[in-house]
Amino acid sequence: MPVPLYPEAVERVAWHAERGHLIVIVSGTLEMLAGRAARLLEAELLGHGLTSKIRVCATRLEEKKERWTGRIVGEAMFGEAKARAIGRIAAEADLDLQRCFAYGDSSSDQWMLEAVGKPVAINPSNDLARIARRKDWAVLLWEQEDVPTQRTRRSQRSEEAGERLAAEHGKSGYRA
């Protein structure tokens, strides 16, 4: 299943790539999923004529004998852990965090956003919107019409499963 991307996100990443910025996805999601999103964004950048390697800093699962154990390696990438992670990345790359951008959508991103000089709340949760207003951070609202929600994907899968069942059982008119 493809990773849904906001067109505005692709444009924003392209803007950073054009300026030679280090681009890092710092996410609480699992590293393999964040890595998949990074590769997709890199492919989108190629479509814009840009080549940029996107780094990933996400929640890592322990692996033994080519299987995940379910244990987290290091810190789960949430809350203050994101701020610590971008601090380490900035130190490694010799970046001034006050000149860096960060984007977040949840109140758990507050610490990461506070750590940079150019914080941006994207489609923020109510709590993050309140924080962003109080701290005078930029807020961007991106359209969701092309990004399927979990509910619509589930509904689409149910319809597809119903159609497959109908075809397999020869029952015309079957509805999921």
Kinemage of the C-alpha trace (Angstrom):
@kinemage 1
@onewidth
@group {chain A} dominant
@subgroup {mainchain}
@vectorlist {calphas} color= white
{ca met a 1} P 0.000 0.000 0.000
{ca pro a 2} L 1.470 3.408 -0.937
{ca val a 3} L 2.325 5.929 1.762
{ca pro a 4} L -0.057 8.885 1.363
{ca leu a 5} L 1.747 12.222 1.058
{ca tyr a 6} L 0.267 15.677 1.165
{ca pro a 7} L 1.199 17.535 -2.027
{ca glu a 8} L 2.121 20.492 0.207
{ca ala a 9} L 4.540 18.256 2.124
{ca val a 10} L 6.303 17.287 -1.090
{ca glu a 11} L 6.547 20.955 -2.093
{ca arg a 12} L 7.901 21.910 1.336
{ca val a 13} L 10.522 19.135 1.240
{ca ala a 14} L 11.472 20.208 -2.302
{ca trp a 15} L 11.885 23.795 -1.033
{ca his a 16} L 14.328 22.550 1.625
{ca ala a 17} L 16.170 20.315 -0.865
{ca glu a 18} L 16.596 23.239 -3.274
{ca arg a 19} L 18.371 25.123 -0.483
{ca gly a 20} L 20.635 22.206 0.372
{ca his a 21} L 19.106 21.703 3.824
{ca leu a 22} L 19.665 18.489 5.741
{ca ile a 23} L 16.277 16.742 5.727
{ca val a 24} L 15.486 14.312 8.526
{ca ile a 25} L 12.216 12.605 9.319
{ca val a 26} L 11.991 12.450 13.121
{ca ser a 27} L 8.987 10.290 13.877
{ca gly a 28} L 7.437 8.179 16.588
{ca thr a 29} L 6.404 5.662 13.967
{ca leu a 30} L 8.479 2.565 13.387
{ca glu a 31} L 11.779 3.097 11.603
{ca met a 32} L 10.861 0.807 8.692
{ca leu a 33} L 7.702 2.826 7.974
{ca ala a 34} L 9.439 6.185 8.321
{ca gly a 35} L 12.178 4.860 6.019
{ca arg a 36} L 9.559 3.930 3.453
{ca ala a 37} L 8.147 7.483 3.602
{ca ala a 38} L 11.674 8.893 3.202
{ca arg a 39} L 12.330 6.775 0.088
{ca leu a 40} L 8.985 7.863 -1.372
{ca leu a 41} L 9.830 11.527 -0.708
{ca glu a 42} L 13.232 11.029 -2.356
{ca ala a 43} L 11.468 9.630 -5.429
{ca glu a 44} L 9.111 12.625 -5.439
{ca leu a 45} L 12.116 14.945 -5.253
{ca leu a 46} L 13.639 13.180 -8.270
{ca gly a 47} L 10.436 14.015 -10.094
{ca his a 48} L 11.201 17.670 -9.319
{ca gly a 49} L 14.738 17.232 -10.656
{ca leu a 50} L 16.222 17.218 -7.143
{ca thr a 51} L 18.493 14.658 -5.538
{ca ser a 52} L 18.479 14.621 -1.761
{ca lys a 53} L 19.105 11.887 0.797
{ca ile a 54} L 16.482 12.001 3.548
{ca arg a 55} L 17.648 10.689 6.906
{ca val a 56} L 15.335 8.930 9.338
{ca cys a 57} L 15.280 9.028 13.119
{ca ala a 58} L 12.362 6.900 14.305
{ca thr a 59} L 11.381 4.228 16.795
{ca arg a 60} L 13.521 1.130 16.254
{ca leu a 61} L 12.491 -2.429 17.019
{ca glu a 62} L 14.913 -5.046 18.273
{ca glu a 63} L 15.598 -7.798 15.785
{ca lys a 64} L 16.894 -11.297 16.560
{ca lys a 65} L 17.347 -14.045 13.981
{ca glu a 66} L 15.651 -11.880 11.335
{ca arg a 67} L 12.536 -11.429 13.507
{ca trp a 68} L 11.357 -8.492 15.546
{ca thr a 69} L 11.133 -9.168 19.248
{ca gly a 70} L 8.650 -6.370 19.953
{ca arg a 71} L 11.191 -4.577 22.151
{ca ile a 72} L 12.249 -1.031 21.364
{ca val a 73} L 15.948 -0.322 20.789
{ca gly a 74} L 16.933 2.957 22.421
{ca glu a 75} L 14.167 5.462 23.016
{ca ala a 76} L 10.709 5.500 21.517
{ca met a 77} L 10.770 8.644 19.393
{ca phe a 78} L 8.065 10.638 21.212
{ca gly a 79} L 7.931 13.876 23.148
{ca glu a 80} L 11.216 15.010 24.645
{ca ala a 81} L 13.067 12.152 22.879
{ca lys a 82} L 12.500 13.994 19.578
{ca ala a 83} L 14.147 17.133 20.970
{ca arg a 84} L 17.127 15.090 22.182
{ca ala a 85} L 17.356 13.386 18.779
{ca ile a 86} L 17.425 16.631 16.807
{ca gly a 87} L 19.976 17.996 19.258
{ca arg a 88} L 22.247 15.014 18.497
{ca ile a 89} L 21.669 15.329 14.746
{ca ala a 90} L 22.436 19.059 14.844
{ca ala a 91} L 25.635 18.440 16.823
{ca glu a 92} L 26.773 15.718 14.373
{ca ala a 93} L 26.078 17.960 11.368
{ca asp a 94} L 27.376 21.123 13.070
{ca leu a 95} L 24.022 22.889 12.670
{ca asp a 96} L 22.723 25.854 14.633
{ca leu a 97} L 19.276 24.718 15.827
{ca gln a 98} L 18.110 28.337 15.921
{ca arg a 99} L 18.459 28.380 12.121
{ca cys a 100} L 16.679 25.017 11.697
{ca phe a 101} L 13.075 24.181 10.828
{ca ala a 102} L 10.911 21.549 12.491
{ca tyr a 103} L 7.390 20.462 11.645
{ca gly a 104} L 4.904 18.779 13.950
{ca asp a 105} L 1.216 18.004 14.266
{ca ser a 106} L 0.778 16.827 17.839
{ca ser a 107} L 1.326 18.302 21.293
{ca ser a 108} L 3.964 15.595 21.799
{ca asp a 109} L 6.008 17.481 19.170
{ca gln a 110} L 6.155 20.578 21.405
{ca trp a 111} L 9.668 19.878 22.722
{ca met a 112} L 11.076 19.319 19.247
{ca leu a 113} L 9.419 22.500 17.974
{ca glu a 114} L 10.727 24.484 20.951
{ca ala a 115} L 14.265 23.282 20.189
{ca val a 116} L 14.442 25.015 16.794
{ca gly a 117} L 14.307 28.610 15.676
{ca lys a 118} L 11.734 27.969 12.932
{ca pro a 119} L 8.928 25.766 14.295
{ca val a 120} L 5.871 25.029 12.160
{ca ala a 121} L 2.661 23.314 13.266
{ca ile a 122} L 1.080 21.388 10.377
{ca asn a 123} L -2.610 20.471 10.699
{ca pro a 124} L -2.079 20.715 14.447
{ca ser a 125} L -4.073 18.905 17.087
{ca asn a 126} L -6.165 21.234 19.246
{ca asp a 127} L -3.504 21.213 21.962
{ca leu a 128} L -0.667 21.973 19.558
{ca ala a 129} L -2.720 24.717 17.876
{ca arg a 130} L -3.173 26.349 21.290
{ca ile a 131} L 0.558 26.077 22.016
{ca ala a 132} L 1.442 27.432 18.561
{ca arg a 133} L -0.823 30.460 19.043
{ca arg a 134} L 0.640 31.162 22.479
{ca lys a 135} L 4.216 30.870 21.184
{ca asp a 136} L 3.493 32.655 17.887
{ca trp a 137} L 4.613 29.709 15.741
{ca ala a 138} L 3.681 29.355 12.102
{ca val a 139} L 0.639 27.150 11.488
{ca leu a 140} L -0.063 25.527 8.117
{ca leu a 141} L -3.281 23.747 7.221
{ca trp a 142} L -2.880 21.282 4.404
{ca glu a 143} L -5.739 19.814 2.420
{ca gln a 144} L -6.590 16.206 3.095
{ca glu a 145} L -8.757 15.390 0.088
{ca asp a 146} L -6.079 13.260 -1.628
{ca val a 147} L -4.881 11.587 1.564
{ca pro a 148} L -7.062 8.626 2.525
{ca thr a 149} L -7.773 8.314 6.216
{ca gln a 150} L -7.501 5.031 8.058
{ca arg a 151} L -11.309 4.860 8.084
{ca thr a 152} L -11.631 5.351 4.312
{ca arg a 153} L -8.839 2.843 3.627
{ca arg a 154} L -10.608 0.325 5.888
{ca ser a 155} L -13.894 0.970 4.100
{ca gln a 156} L -12.210 0.571 0.700
{ca arg a 157} L -10.602 -2.704 1.820
{ca ser a 158} L -13.989 -3.958 3.080
{ca glu a 159} L -15.605 -3.153 -0.255
{ca glu a 160} L -12.753 -4.873 -2.136
{ca ala a 161} L -12.977 -7.911 0.145
{ca gly a 162} L -16.740 -8.073 -0.442
{ca glu a 163} L -16.231 -7.918 -4.192
{ca arg a 164} L -13.629 -10.697 -4.020
{ca leu a 165} L -15.962 -12.846 -1.897
{ca ala a 166} L -18.791 -12.297 -4.349
{ca ala a 167} L -16.553 -13.263 -7.264
{ca glu a 168} L -15.209 -16.338 -5.466
{ca his a 169} L -18.646 -17.573 -4.453
{ca gly a 170} L -20.418 -16.576 -7.650
{ca lys a 171} L -22.954 -14.546 -5.709
{ca ser a 172} L -23.987 -11.624 -7.802
{ca gly a 173} L -25.245 -8.672 -5.827
{ca tyr a 174} L -23.236 -9.501 -2.682
{ca arg a 175} L -22.576 -6.330 -0.656
{ca ala a 176} L -19.940 -5.943 2.034
